[in-house]
Amino acid sequence: MLLRTAIDFEDQGRQEIAEALLVHIIEHYPGTVAARQALERLSRPPSSRTDRVSRLELPVFGTLYGLWLGVAVPVALGSTDSEAYGAGLLTGVPVGLFSSLYAQRSQRYTEGQARAITWGGSWGTWQGLGWAKVLDFGQQELCSHFGCYPTDDDTEEVFTAMIIGGLAGIVTGAILARNPVRSGVSSAAQGGSTWGSVYGALVAELFDEDDWGDNDAVLAASLIAGNVGLLAAERLASAYDVSRPRVRLINLGALGGGLVGLGVDLLTDPGDNAAIAIPLVSSVTGLVIATLASGGRDRVEDRTPDSAEGTALLSYSGGVWQRGSLLPVPTLLPFDRRDGRPGWAPGVRVEWLRMRF
C-alpha cells in the first residue's frame, strides 16, 4: 500500500513526498519485494521520471489539438453550416483531452517522450501547410475568352494537408516515445527545427528577388532547412548528451543575437539584403557563442523542478562527485500515532550527503 501510494505521488509530480515514502519502505521493511522496488525507483535518473511538466504538456496539447480538429475537419470537408462546427468542437475537445489523459496515465510519459509527441503534431501540421502551399494543392486555372488565370480557392486542400501532416507527426512521435527520450534531446530537436526554418527562409530570401512571402522557393527552403535542423539537432544532442538547460541557453543566444541584429537594422537603415544578412549573421553568432559558452553543462543529467538533486551539500552518482546548495526541503516525516498507526507530519529535510550506486 505504501509503495502504491508513493507511485501515485510520483505520477502527480510530488517527488518529495514519493521519495519520503520510498525511503520509509526501505528502512522499515528491508528484504521485501516492496523495498527492492522502492530502491529501484530511487535509483532511477531524474530524466526518466514523470514530472508535472510531462503530466500537463500532453493533456494541454491534446485539448488544443482536439479544438483545432473540431474546426479544421469541417473546413476540410467544405462545410458552411454552423452546426458542423459546433459538433466538431463538442466532439474534438473532450476526445482530445481524455485520449491524451489516458495515454499519459497508461504510458507515464517523461517530459522528453511527451514533447516528442506534441512537437511531432505541431511540426507535422506546419509541414502540411507549407508543402500544400509550395505544391499548390487545390489550385486550378479558370479559362474564358479573356484568358486563363489561377484560382486561390485551395482552403479545403490546405486544411486536409494540415490535418494529415499533424496526425502523421503525432503517430511518429508516439512511435519514438516507445523508447526513452531525454528531455534535452527533444528540446534540441524542437529548437533545431525552429531555427533551421528561420535560417533557411532568410538565406533563401537573400538570393531571391521577389517580394517577401510571394515566392514558393523561400517557403520550400524554410521547410527543408527545418527538417535538416531537426535531424541534425537530435543527432548532436544524443551524441553529446546535451541537457535541457543548455538547449535553453543556446536558443536564448540565437534569439538575443537576432534581436541585436534587428536593432542594428533599425539604427542604420541598411539596404534590403543587408537588412536580412545582419540579423541572420548575428543570430548564428549568438547561437555559436551560446553553444561554446554552455559547454560545461554537457554530461549533466536533466533535472526536474521537483527533484531533490542539488539540494545536498555533496552528492555522488555514476562515479561523479558534485557539490550542491545546502537548502532546506519541505517534506513529510513519519511518526507513530498514539493508536499505533503510522502517520505523517510536515517537516523540513536538510541533506548533507546523497550517494547513489
PyMOL commands that set and color helices and strands:
alter all, ss='L'
color gray80, all
select helices_A, chain A and resi 2-11+15-28+33-43+46-48+52-76+82-107+111-134+155-176+183-206+216-240+244-268+272-293+295-297
alter helices_A, ss='H'
color red, helices_A
select strands_A, chain A and resi 141-144+147-150+314-317+320-323+329-336+342-349+353-356
alter strands_A, ss='S'
color yellow, strands_A
deselect
rebuild
show_as cartoon
